[in-house]
Amino acid sequence: MDVKKFRTMALIVGLVLVGYTTLTFLGTAAIGSKAQTVPTKVVQDQVAQYNFAVKAGSKNDRCVQAGLVASAFTQAKDEPNHEEWERIRQDDCKAAGVPQ
């Protein structure tokens, strides 16, 4: 009877450890992928806001939104796009009469 209890307990403990390890691995992988997509989502949202400002906003709105897009690319650690949007911001701010 004791051997049967021991085997049952060993099986339960083994299953719990395998389950815990699997969940930990899957949870870490899911968190990692979410962390990578957050900056991308922020950039997409800011570009959408800029496009809305182009269609319906003032020149000043375009200047402000272009700066926010450039900042979003900085957060996403995307230097080439940040530089491009800095140029767009400078052009939009110049058109709006905002001093640089």
Distance bins in CASP14 RR format, pairs under 12 A and 6 or more apart:
PFRMAT RR
TARGET T0000
AUTHOR 0000-0000-0000
RMODE 2
METHOD distances of the structure
MODEL  1
1 7 0 0 0 0 0 1 0 0 0 0 0
1 8 0 0 0 0 0 1 0 0 0 0 0
2 8 0 0 0 0 0 1 0 0 0 0 0
2 9 0 0 0 0 0 1 0 0 0 0 0
3 9 0 0 0 0 0 1 0 0 0 0 0
3 10 0 0 0 0 0 1 0 0 0 0 0
4 10 0 0 0 0 0 1 0 0 0 0 0
4 11 0 0 0 0 0 1 0 0 0 0 0
5 11 0 0 0 0 0 1 0 0 0 0 0
5 12 0 0 0 0 0 1 0 0 0 0 0
6 12 0 0 0 0 0 1 0 0 0 0 0
6 13 0 0 0 0 0 1 0 0 0 0 0
7 13 0 0 0 0 0 1 0 0 0 0 0
7 14 0 0 0 0 0 1 0 0 0 0 0
8 14 0 0 0 0 0 1 0 0 0 0 0
8 15 0 0 0 0 0 1 0 0 0 0 0
9 15 0 0 0 0 0 1 0 0 0 0 0
9 16 0 0 0 0 0 1 0 0 0 0 0
10 16 0 0 0 0 0 1 0 0 0 0 0
10 17 0 0 0 0 0 1 0 0 0 0 0
11 17 0 0 0 0 0 1 0 0 0 0 0
11 18 0 0 0 0 0 1 0 0 0 0 0
12 18 0 0 0 0 0 1 0 0 0 0 0
12 19 0 0 0 0 0 1 0 0 0 0 0
13 19 0 0 0 0 0 1 0 0 0 0 0
13 20 0 0 0 0 0 1 0 0 0 0 0
14 20 0 0 0 0 1 0 0 0 0 0 0
14 21 0 0 0 0 1 0 0 0 0 0 0
14 22 0 0 0 0 0 1 0 0 0 0 0
15 21 0 0 0 0 0 1 0 0 0 0 0
15 22 0 0 0 0 0 1 0 0 0 0 0
16 22 0 0 0 0 0 1 0 0 0 0 0
16 23 0 0 0 0 0 1 0 0 0 0 0
17 23 0 0 0 0 0 1 0 0 0 0 0
17 24 0 0 0 0 0 1 0 0 0 0 0
18 24 0 0 0 0 0 1 0 0 0 0 0
18 25 0 0 0 0 0 1 0 0 0 0 0
19 25 0 0 0 0 1 0 0 0 0 0 0
19 26 0 0 0 0 1 0 0 0 0 0 0
19 27 0 0 0 0 0 1 0 0 0 0 0
20 26 0 0 0 0 0 1 0 0 0 0 0
20 27 0 0 0 0 0 1 0 0 0 0 0
21 27 0 0 0 0 0 1 0 0 0 0 0
21 28 0 0 0 0 0 1 0 0 0 0 0
22 28 0 0 0 0 0 1 0 0 0 0 0
22 29 0 0 0 0 0 1 0 0 0 0 0
23 29 0 0 0 0 0 1 0 0 0 0 0
23 30 0 0 0 0 0 1 0 0 0 0 0
24 30 0 0 0 0 0 1 0 0 0 0 0
24 31 0 0 0 0 0 1 0 0 0 0 0
25 31 0 0 0 0 0 1 0 0 0 0 0
25 32 0 0 0 0 0 1 0 0 0 0 0
26 32 0 0 0 0 0 1 0 0 0 0 0
26 33 0 0 0 0 0 1 0 0 0 0 0
27 33 0 0 0 0 1 0 0 0 0 0 0
27 34 0 0 0 0 1 0 0 0 0 0 0
27 35 0 0 0 0 0 1 0 0 0 0 0
28 34 0 0 0 0 0 1 0 0 0 0 0
28 35 0 0 0 0 0 1 0 0 0 0 0
29 35 0 0 0 0 0 1 0 0 0 0 0
29 36 0 0 0 0 0 1 0 0 0 0 0
30 36 0 0 0 0 0 1 0 0 0 0 0
30 37 0 0 0 0 0 1 0 0 0 0 0
31 37 0 0 0 0 0 1 0 0 0 0 0
31 38 0 0 0 0 0 1 0 0 0 0 0
32 38 0 0 0 0 1 0 0 0 0 0 0
33 40 0 0 0 0 0 1 0 0 0 0 0
34 40 0 0 0 0 0 1 0 0 0 0 0
34 41 0 0 0 0 1 0 0 0 0 0 0
35 41 0 0 0 0 0 1 0 0 0 0 0
35 76 0 0 0 0 0 1 0 0 0 0 0
36 42 0 0 0 0 0 1 0 0 0 0 0
36 76 0 0 0 0 1 0 0 0 0 0 0
36 77 0 0 0 0 0 1 0 0 0 0 0
37 43 0 0 0 0 0 1 0 0 0 0 0
37 44 0 0 0 0 1 0 0 0 0 0 0
37 76 0 0 0 0 0 1 0 0 0 0 0
38 44 0 0 0 0 0 1 0 0 0 0 0
38 45 0 0 0 0 0 1 0 0 0 0 0
38 72 0 0 0 0 0 1 0 0 0 0 0
38 75 0 0 0 0 1 0 0 0 0 0 0
38 76 0 0 0 0 1 0 0 0 0 0 0
39 45 0 0 0 0 0 1 0 0 0 0 0
39 46 0 0 0 0 0 1 0 0 0 0 0
39 71 0 0 0 0 0 1 0 0 0 0 0
39 72 1 0 0 1 0 0 0 0 0 0 0
39 73 0 0 0 0 1 0 0 0 0 0 0
39 74 0 0 0 0 1 0 0 0 0 0 0
39 75 1 0 1 0 0 0 0 0 0 0 0
39 76 1 1 0 0 0 0 0 0 0 0 0
39 77 1 0 0 1 0 0 0 0 0 0 0
39 78 0 0 0 0 1 0 0 0 0 0 0
39 81 0 0 0 0 0 1 0 0 0 0 0
39 82 0 0 0 0 0 1 0 0 0 0 0
40 46 0 0 0 0 0 1 0 0 0 0 0
40 47 0 0 0 0 0 1 0 0 0 0 0
40 72 0 0 0 0 1 0 0 0 0 0 0
40 73 0 0 0 0 0 1 0 0 0 0 0
40 75 0 0 0 0 0 1 0 0 0 0 0
40 76 1 0 0 1 0 0 0 0 0 0 0
40 77 0 0 0 0 0 1 0 0 0 0 0
40 78 0 0 0 0 1 0 0 0 0 0 0
40 81 0 0 0 0 0 1 0 0 0 0 0
41 47 0 0 0 0 0 1 0 0 0 0 0
41 48 0 0 0 0 0 1 0 0 0 0 0
41 72 0 0 0 0 1 0 0 0 0 0 0
41 75 0 0 0 0 0 1 0 0 0 0 0
41 76 0 0 0 0 1 0 0 0 0 0 0
42 48 0 0 0 0 0 1 0 0 0 0 0
42 49 0 0 0 0 0 1 0 0 0 0 0
42 68 0 0 0 0 1 0 0 0 0 0 0
42 69 0 0 0 0 1 0 0 0 0 0 0
42 71 0 0 0 0 1 0 0 0 0 0 0
42 72 1 0 1 0 0 0 0 0 0 0 0
42 73 0 0 0 0 1 0 0 0 0 0 0
42 74 0 0 0 0 0 1 0 0 0 0 0
42 75 1 0 0 1 0 0 0 0 0 0 0
42 76 1 0 0 1 0 0 0 0 0 0 0
42 77 0 0 0 0 0 1 0 0 0 0 0
42 78 0 0 0 0 0 1 0 0 0 0 0
43 49 0 0 0 0 0 1 0 0 0 0 0
43 50 0 0 0 0 0 1 0 0 0 0 0
43 68 0 0 0 0 0 1 0 0 0 0 0
43 69 1 0 0 1 0 0 0 0 0 0 0
43 70 0 0 0 0 0 1 0 0 0 0 0
43 71 0 0 0 0 1 0 0 0 0 0 0
43 72 1 0 1 0 0 0 0 0 0 0 0
43 73 1 0 0 1 0 0 0 0 0 0 0
43 74 0 0 0 0 0 1 0 0 0 0 0
43 75 0 0 0 0 1 0 0 0 0 0 0
43 76 1 0 1 0 0 0 0 0 0 0 0
43 77 0 0 0 0 0 1 0 0 0 0 0
43 78 1 0 0 1 0 0 0 0 0 0 0
43 81 1 0 0 1 0 0 0 0 0 0 0
43 82 0 0 0 0 0 1 0 0 0 0 0
43 85 0 0 0 0 1 0 0 0 0 0 0
44 50 0 0 0 0 0 1 0 0 0 0 0
44 51 0 0 0 0 0 1 0 0 0 0 0
44 69 0 0 0 0 0 1 0 0 0 0 0
44 72 0 0 0 0 1 0 0 0 0 0 0
44 73 0 0 0 0 0 1 0 0 0 0 0
44 76 0 0 0 0 0 1 0 0 0 0 0
45 51 0 0 0 0 0 1 0 0 0 0 0
45 52 0 0 0 0 0 1 0 0 0 0 0
45 65 0 0 0 0 0 1 0 0 0 0 0
45 68 0 0 0 0 1 0 0 0 0 0 0
45 69 0 0 0 0 1 0 0 0 0 0 0
45 72 1 0 0 1 0 0 0 0 0 0 0
45 75 0 0 0 0 0 1 0 0 0 0 0
45 76 0 0 0 0 0 1 0 0 0 0 0
46 52 0 0 0 0 0 1 0 0 0 0 0
46 53 0 0 0 0 0 1 0 0 0 0 0
46 64 0 0 0 0 0 1 0 0 0 0 0
46 65 1 0 0 1 0 0 0 0 0 0 0
46 66 0 0 0 0 1 0 0 0 0 0 0
46 67 0 0 0 0 1 0 0 0 0 0 0
46 68 1 0 1 0 0 0 0 0 0 0 0
46 69 1 0 1 0 0 0 0 0 0 0 0
46 70 0 0 0 0 1 0 0 0 0 0 0
46 71 1 0 0 1 0 0 0 0 0 0 0
46 72 1 0 1 0 0 0 0 0 0 0 0
46 73 0 0 0 0 1 0 0 0 0 0 0
46 74 0 0 0 0 0 1 0 0 0 0 0
46 75 0 0 0 0 1 0 0 0 0 0 0
46 76 0 0 0 0 0 1 0 0 0 0 0
46 81 0 0 0 0 0 1 0 0 0 0 0
46 82 0 0 0 0 0 1 0 0 0 0 0
46 85 0 0 0 0 1 0 0 0 0 0 0
46 89 0 0 0 0 0 1 0 0 0 0 0
47 53 0 0 0 0 0 1 0 0 0 0 0
47 54 0 0 0 0 0 1 0 0 0 0 0
47 65 0 0 0 0 1 0 0 0 0 0 0
47 66 0 0 0 0 1 0 0 0 0 0 0
47 67 0 0 0 0 0 1 0 0 0 0 0
47 68 0 0 0 0 1 0 0 0 0 0 0
47 69 1 0 1 0 0 0 0 0 0 0 0
47 70 0 0 0 0 0 1 0 0 0 0 0
47 72 1 0 0 1 0 0 0 0 0 0 0
47 73 0 0 0 0 1 0 0 0 0 0 0
47 76 0 0 0 0 0 1 0 0 0 0 0
47 78 0 0 0 0 0 1 0 0 0 0 0
47 81 0 0 0 0 1 0 0 0 0 0 0
47 84 0 0 0 0 0 1 0 0 0 0 0
47 85 0 0 0 0 1 0 0 0 0 0 0
47 88 0 0 0 0 0 1 0 0 0 0 0
48 54 0 0 0 0 0 1 0 0 0 0 0
48 55 0 0 0 0 0 1 0 0 0 0 0
48 65 0 0 0 0 1 0 0 0 0 0 0
48 68 0 0 0 0 0 1 0 0 0 0 0
48 69 0 0 0 0 1 0 0 0 0 0 0
48 72 0 0 0 0 0 1 0 0 0 0 0
49 55 0 0 0 0 0 1 0 0 0 0 0
49 56 0 0 0 0 0 1 0 0 0 0 0
49 57 0 0 0 0 0 1 0 0 0 0 0
49 61 0 0 0 0 1 0 0 0 0 0 0
49 62 0 0 0 0 0 1 0 0 0 0 0
49 64 0 0 0 0 1 0 0 0 0 0 0
49 65 1 0 1 0 0 0 0 0 0 0 0
49 66 0 0 0 0 0 1 0 0 0 0 0
49 67 0 0 0 0 0 1 0 0 0 0 0
49 68 1 0 0 1 0 0 0 0 0 0 0
49 69 1 0 0 1 0 0 0 0 0 0 0
49 71 0 0 0 0 0 1 0 0 0 0 0
49 72 0 0 0 0 1 0 0 0 0 0 0
50 56 0 0 0 0 0 1 0 0 0 0 0
50 57 0 0 0 0 0 1 0 0 0 0 0
50 61 0 0 0 0 1 0 0 0 0 0 0
50 62 1 0 0 1 0 0 0 0 0 0 0
50 63 0 0 0 0 0 1 0 0 0 0 0
50 64 0 0 0 0 1 0 0 0 0 0 0
50 65 1 0 1 0 0 0 0 0 0 0 0
50 66 1 0 1 0 0 0 0 0 0 0 0
50 67 0 0 0 0 1 0 0 0 0 0 0
50 68 1 0 0 1 0 0 0 0 0 0 0
50 69 1 0 1 0 0 0 0 0 0 0 0
50 70 0 0 0 0 1 0 0 0 0 0 0
50 71 0 0 0 0 0 1 0 0 0 0 0
50 72 0 0 0 0 1 0 0 0 0 0 0
50 73 0 0 0 0 0 1 0 0 0 0 0
50 85 0 0 0 0 1 0 0 0 0 0 0
50 88 0 0 0 0 1 0 0 0 0 0 0
50 89 0 0 0 0 1 0 0 0 0 0 0
50 92 0 0 0 0 1 0 0 0 0 0 0
51 57 0 0 0 0 0 1 0 0 0 0 0
51 61 0 0 0 0 0 1 0 0 0 0 0
51 62 0 0 0 0 1 0 0 0 0 0 0
51 65 0 0 0 0 1 0 0 0 0 0 0
51 66 0 0 0 0 0 1 0 0 0 0 0
51 69 0 0 0 0 1 0 0 0 0 0 0
51 88 0 0 0 0 0 1 0 0 0 0 0
52 61 0 0 0 0 1 0 0 0 0 0 0
52 62 0 0 0 0 0 1 0 0 0 0 0
52 65 1 0 0 1 0 0 0 0 0 0 0
52 68 0 0 0 0 0 1 0 0 0 0 0
52 69 0 0 0 0 0 1 0 0 0 0 0
53 59 0 0 0 0 1 0 0 0 0 0 0
53 60 0 0 0 0 1 0 0 0 0 0 0
53 61 1 0 1 0 0 0 0 0 0 0 0
53 62 1 0 1 0 0 0 0 0 0 0 0
53 63 0 0 0 0 1 0 0 0 0 0 0
53 64 1 0 0 1 0 0 0 0 0 0 0
53 65 1 0 1 0 0 0 0 0 0 0 0
53 66 0 0 0 0 1 0 0 0 0 0 0
53 67 0 0 0 0 0 1 0 0 0 0 0
53 68 0 0 0 0 1 0 0 0 0 0 0
53 69 0 0 0 0 0 1 0 0 0 0 0
53 88 0 0 0 0 0 1 0 0 0 0 0
53 89 0 0 0 0 0 1 0 0 0 0 0
53 92 0 0 0 0 1 0 0 0 0 0 0
53 96 0 0 0 0 0 1 0 0 0 0 0
54 61 0 0 0 0 1 0 0 0 0 0 0
54 62 1 0 1 0 0 0 0 0 0 0 0
54 63 0 0 0 0 0 1 0 0 0 0 0
54 65 0 0 0 0 1 0 0 0 0 0 0
54 66 0 0 0 0 1 0 0 0 0 0 0
54 69 0 0 0 0 0 1 0 0 0 0 0
54 88 0 0 0 0 0 1 0 0 0 0 0
54 92 0 0 0 0 1 0 0 0 0 0 0
54 95 0 0 0 0 0 1 0 0 0 0 0
55 61 0 0 0 0 0 1 0 0 0 0 0
55 62 0 0 0 0 0 1 0 0 0 0 0
55 65 0 0 0 0 0 1 0 0 0 0 0
56 62 0 0 0 0 0 1 0 0 0 0 0
56 65 0 0 0 0 0 1 0 0 0 0 0
57 63 0 0 0 0 0 1 0 0 0 0 0
57 64 0 0 0 0 0 1 0 0 0 0 0
57 65 0 0 0 0 1 0 0 0 0 0 0
57 92 0 0 0 0 0 1 0 0 0 0 0
57 96 0 0 0 0 0 1 0 0 0 0 0
58 64 0 0 0 0 1 0 0 0 0 0 0
58 65 0 0 0 0 0 1 0 0 0 0 0
58 92 0 0 0 0 0 1 0 0 0 0 0
58 95 0 0 0 0 0 1 0 0 0 0 0
58 96 1 0 0 1 0 0 0 0 0 0 0
58 97 0 0 0 0 0 1 0 0 0 0 0
58 98 0 0 0 0 0 1 0 0 0 0 0
59 65 0 0 0 0 0 1 0 0 0 0 0
59 66 0 0 0 0 0 1 0 0 0 0 0
59 91 0 0 0 0 0 1 0 0 0 0 0
59 92 1 0 0 1 0 0 0 0 0 0 0
59 93 0 0 0 0 1 0 0 0 0 0 0
59 94 0 0 0 0 1 0 0 0 0 0 0
59 95 1 0 1 0 0 0 0 0 0 0 0
59 96 1 1 0 0 0 0 0 0 0 0 0
59 97 1 0 0 1 0 0 0 0 0 0 0
59 98 0 0 0 0 1 0 0 0 0 0 0
60 66 0 0 0 0 0 1 0 0 0 0 0
60 67 0 0 0 0 0 1 0 0 0 0 0
60 92 0 0 0 0 1 0 0 0 0 0 0
60 93 0 0 0 0 1 0 0 0 0 0 0
60 94 0 0 0 0 0 1 0 0 0 0 0
60 95 0 0 0 0 1 0 0 0 0 0 0
60 96 1 0 1 0 0 0 0 0 0 0 0
60 97 0 0 0 0 1 0 0 0 0 0 0
60 98 1 0 0 1 0 0 0 0 0 0 0
61 67 0 0 0 0 0 1 0 0 0 0 0
61 68 0 0 0 0 0 1 0 0 0 0 0
61 92 0 0 0 0 1 0 0 0 0 0 0
61 93 0 0 0 0 0 1 0 0 0 0 0
61 95 0 0 0 0 0 1 0 0 0 0 0
61 96 0 0 0 0 1 0 0 0 0 0 0
61 98 0 0 0 0 0 1 0 0 0 0 0
62 68 0 0 0 0 0 1 0 0 0 0 0
62 69 0 0 0 0 0 1 0 0 0 0 0
62 85 0 0 0 0 0 1 0 0 0 0 0
62 88 0 0 0 0 1 0 0 0 0 0 0
62 89 0 0 0 0 1 0 0 0 0 0 0
62 90 0 0 0 0 0 1 0 0 0 0 0
62 91 0 0 0 0 1 0 0 0 0 0 0
62 92 1 0 1 0 0 0 0 0 0 0 0
62 93 0 0 0 0 1 0 0 0 0 0 0
62 94 0 0 0 0 0 1 0 0 0 0 0
62 95 1 0 0 1 0 0 0 0 0 0 0
62 96 1 0 0 1 0 0 0 0 0 0 0
62 97 0 0 0 0 0 1 0 0 0 0 0
62 98 0 0 0 0 0 1 0 0 0 0 0
63 69 0 0 0 0 0 1 0 0 0 0 0
63 70 0 0 0 0 0 1 0 0 0 0 0
63 85 0 0 0 0 0 1 0 0 0 0 0
63 86 0 0 0 0 0 1 0 0 0 0 0
63 88 0 0 0 0 1 0 0 0 0 0 0
63 89 1 0 0 1 0 0 0 0 0 0 0
63 90 0 0 0 0 1 0 0 0 0 0 0
63 91 0 0 0 0 1 0 0 0 0 0 0
63 92 1 0 1 0 0 0 0 0 0 0 0
63 93 1 0 1 0 0 0 0 0 0 0 0
63 94 0 0 0 0 1 0 0 0 0 0 0
63 95 1 0 0 1 0 0 0 0 0 0 0
63 96 1 0 1 0 0 0 0 0 0 0 0
63 97 0 0 0 0 1 0 0 0 0 0 0
63 98 1 0 1 0 0 0 0 0 0 0 0
63 99 0 0 0 0 0 1 0 0 0 0 0
63 100 0 0 0 0 0 1 0 0 0 0 0
64 70 0 0 0 0 0 1 0 0 0 0 0
64 71 0 0 0 0 0 1 0 0 0 0 0
64 89 0 0 0 0 1 0 0 0 0 0 0
64 92 0 0 0 0 1 0 0 0 0 0 0
64 93 0 0 0 0 1 0 0 0 0 0 0
64 96 0 0 0 0 1 0 0 0 0 0 0
64 98 0 0 0 0 1 0 0 0 0 0 0
65 71 0 0 0 0 0 1 0 0 0 0 0
65 72 0 0 0 0 0 1 0 0 0 0 0
65 85 0 0 0 0 1 0 0 0 0 0 0
65 88 0 0 0 0 1 0 0 0 0 0 0
65 89 0 0 0 0 1 0 0 0 0 0 0
65 92 0 0 0 0 1 0 0 0 0 0 0
65 93 0 0 0 0 0 1 0 0 0 0 0
65 96 0 0 0 0 0 1 0 0 0 0 0
66 72 0 0 0 0 0 1 0 0 0 0 0
66 73 0 0 0 0 0 1 0 0 0 0 0
66 82 0 0 0 0 0 1 0 0 0 0 0
66 84 0 0 0 0 0 1 0 0 0 0 0
66 85 1 0 0 1 0 0 0 0 0 0 0
66 86 0 0 0 0 1 0 0 0 0 0 0
66 87 0 0 0 0 1 0 0 0 0 0 0
66 88 1 0 1 0 0 0 0 0 0 0 0
66 89 1 1 0 0 0 0 0 0 0 0 0
66 90 0 0 0 0 1 0 0 0 0 0 0
66 91 0 0 0 0 1 0 0 0 0 0 0
66 92 1 0 1 0 0 0 0 0 0 0 0
66 93 1 0 0 1 0 0 0 0 0 0 0
66 94 0 0 0 0 0 1 0 0 0 0 0
66 95 0 0 0 0 0 1 0 0 0 0 0
66 96 0 0 0 0 1 0 0 0 0 0 0
66 98 0 0 0 0 0 1 0 0 0 0 0
67 73 0 0 0 0 1 0 0 0 0 0 0
67 74 0 0 0 0 1 0 0 0 0 0 0
67 82 0 0 0 0 1 0 0 0 0 0 0
67 84 0 0 0 0 0 1 0 0 0 0 0
67 85 1 0 0 1 0 0 0 0 0 0 0
67 86 1 0 0 1 0 0 0 0 0 0 0
67 87 0 0 0 0 0 1 0 0 0 0 0
67 88 0 0 0 0 1 0 0 0 0 0 0
67 89 1 0 1 0 0 0 0 0 0 0 0
67 90 0 0 0 0 1 0 0 0 0 0 0
67 91 0 0 0 0 0 1 0 0 0 0 0
67 92 0 0 0 0 1 0 0 0 0 0 0
67 93 0 0 0 0 1 0 0 0 0 0 0
67 96 0 0 0 0 0 1 0 0 0 0 0
67 98 0 0 0 0 0 1 0 0 0 0 0
68 74 0 0 0 0 0 1 0 0 0 0 0
68 75 0 0 0 0 0 1 0 0 0 0 0
68 82 0 0 0 0 0 1 0 0 0 0 0
68 85 0 0 0 0 1 0 0 0 0 0 0
68 86 0 0 0 0 0 1 0 0 0 0 0
68 88 0 0 0 0 0 1 0 0 0 0 0
68 89 0 0 0 0 1 0 0 0 0 0 0
68 92 0 0 0 0 0 1 0 0 0 0 0
69 75 0 0 0 0 0 1 0 0 0 0 0
69 76 0 0 0 0 0 1 0 0 0 0 0
69 78 0 0 0 0 0 1 0 0 0 0 0
69 81 0 0 0 0 1 0 0 0 0 0 0
69 82 0 0 0 0 1 0 0 0 0 0 0
69 83 0 0 0 0 0 1 0 0 0 0 0
69 84 0 0 0 0 1 0 0 0 0 0 0
69 85 1 0 1 0 0 0 0 0 0 0 0
69 86 0 0 0 0 1 0 0 0 0 0 0
69 87 0 0 0 0 0 1 0 0 0 0 0
69 88 1 0 0 1 0 0 0 0 0 0 0
69 89 1 0 0 1 0 0 0 0 0 0 0
69 92 0 0 0 0 0 1 0 0 0 0 0
70 76 0 0 0 0 0 1 0 0 0 0 0
70 78 0 0 0 0 0 1 0 0 0 0 0
70 79 0 0 0 0 0 1 0 0 0 0 0
70 80 0 0 0 0 0 1 0 0 0 0 0
70 81 0 0 0 0 1 0 0 0 0 0 0
70 82 1 0 1 0 0 0 0 0 0 0 0
70 83 0 0 0 0 1 0 0 0 0 0 0
70 84 0 0 0 0 1 0 0 0 0 0 0
70 85 1 1 0 0 0 0 0 0 0 0 0
70 86 1 0 1 0 0 0 0 0 0 0 0
70 87 0 0 0 0 1 0 0 0 0 0 0
70 88 1 0 0 1 0 0 0 0 0 0 0
70 89 1 0 1 0 0 0 0 0 0 0 0
70 90 0 0 0 0 1 0 0 0 0 0 0
70 91 0 0 0 0 0 1 0 0 0 0 0
70 92 0 0 0 0 0 1 0 0 0 0 0
70 93 0 0 0 0 0 1 0 0 0 0 0
71 78 0 0 0 0 0 1 0 0 0 0 0
71 81 0 0 0 0 0 1 0 0 0 0 0
71 82 0 0 0 0 1 0 0 0 0 0 0
71 85 0 0 0 0 1 0 0 0 0 0 0
71 86 0 0 0 0 1 0 0 0 0 0 0
71 89 0 0 0 0 1 0 0 0 0 0 0
72 78 0 0 0 0 1 0 0 0 0 0 0
72 81 0 0 0 0 1 0 0 0 0 0 0
72 82 0 0 0 0 1 0 0 0 0 0 0
72 85 0 0 0 0 1 0 0 0 0 0 0
72 89 0 0 0 0 0 1 0 0 0 0 0
73 79 1 0 0 1 0 0 0 0 0 0 0
73 80 0 0 0 0 1 0 0 0 0 0 0
73 81 1 0 1 0 0 0 0 0 0 0 0
73 82 1 1 0 0 0 0 0 0 0 0 0
73 83 0 0 0 0 1 0 0 0 0 0 0
73 84 0 0 0 0 1 0 0 0 0 0 0
73 85 1 0 1 0 0 0 0 0 0 0 0
73 86 0 0 0 0 1 0 0 0 0 0 0
73 88 0 0 0 0 0 1 0 0 0 0 0
73 89 0 0 0 0 0 1 0 0 0 0 0
74 80 0 0 0 0 0 1 0 0 0 0 0
74 81 0 0 0 0 1 0 0 0 0 0 0
74 82 1 0 1 0 0 0 0 0 0 0 0
74 83 0 0 0 0 0 1 0 0 0 0 0
74 85 0 0 0 0 1 0 0 0 0 0 0
74 86 0 0 0 0 1 0 0 0 0 0 0
74 89 0 0 0 0 0 1 0 0 0 0 0
75 81 0 0 0 0 0 1 0 0 0 0 0
75 82 0 0 0 0 1 0 0 0 0 0 0
76 82 0 0 0 0 1 0 0 0 0 0 0
76 85 0 0 0 0 0 1 0 0 0 0 0
78 84 0 0 0 0 1 0 0 0 0 0 0
78 85 0 0 0 0 1 0 0 0 0 0 0
79 85 0 0 0 0 0 1 0 0 0 0 0
79 86 0 0 0 0 0 1 0 0 0 0 0
80 86 0 0 0 0 0 1 0 0 0 0 0
80 87 0 0 0 0 0 1 0 0 0 0 0
81 87 0 0 0 0 0 1 0 0 0 0 0
81 88 0 0 0 0 0 1 0 0 0 0 0
82 88 0 0 0 0 0 1 0 0 0 0 0
82 89 0 0 0 0 0 1 0 0 0 0 0
83 89 0 0 0 0 0 1 0 0 0 0 0
83 90 0 0 0 0 0 1 0 0 0 0 0
84 90 0 0 0 0 0 1 0 0 0 0 0
84 91 0 0 0 0 0 1 0 0 0 0 0
85 91 0 0 0 0 0 1 0 0 0 0 0
85 92 0 0 0 0 1 0 0 0 0 0 0
85 93 0 0 0 0 0 1 0 0 0 0 0
86 92 0 0 0 0 0 1 0 0 0 0 0
86 93 0 0 0 0 0 1 0 0 0 0 0
86 100 0 0 0 0 0 1 0 0 0 0 0
87 93 0 0 0 0 0 1 0 0 0 0 0
87 94 0 0 0 0 0 1 0 0 0 0 0
87 100 0 0 0 0 0 1 0 0 0 0 0
88 94 0 0 0 0 0 1 0 0 0 0 0
88 95 0 0 0 0 0 1 0 0 0 0 0
89 95 0 0 0 0 0 1 0 0 0 0 0
89 96 0 0 0 0 0 1 0 0 0 0 0
89 98 0 0 0 0 1 0 0 0 0 0 0
89 100 0 0 0 0 1 0 0 0 0 0 0
90 96 0 0 0 0 0 1 0 0 0 0 0
90 97 0 0 0 0 0 1 0 0 0 0 0
90 98 0 0 0 0 1 0 0 0 0 0 0
90 99 0 0 0 0 0 1 0 0 0 0 0
90 100 1 0 0 1 0 0 0 0 0 0 0
91 97 0 0 0 0 0 1 0 0 0 0 0
91 98 0 0 0 0 0 1 0 0 0 0 0
91 100 0 0 0 0 0 1 0 0 0 0 0
92 98 0 0 0 0 1 0 0 0 0 0 0
92 100 0 0 0 0 0 1 0 0 0 0 0
93 99 0 0 0 0 1 0 0 0 0 0 0
93 100 1 0 0 1 0 0 0 0 0 0 0
94 100 1 0 0 1 0 0 0 0 0 0 0
END
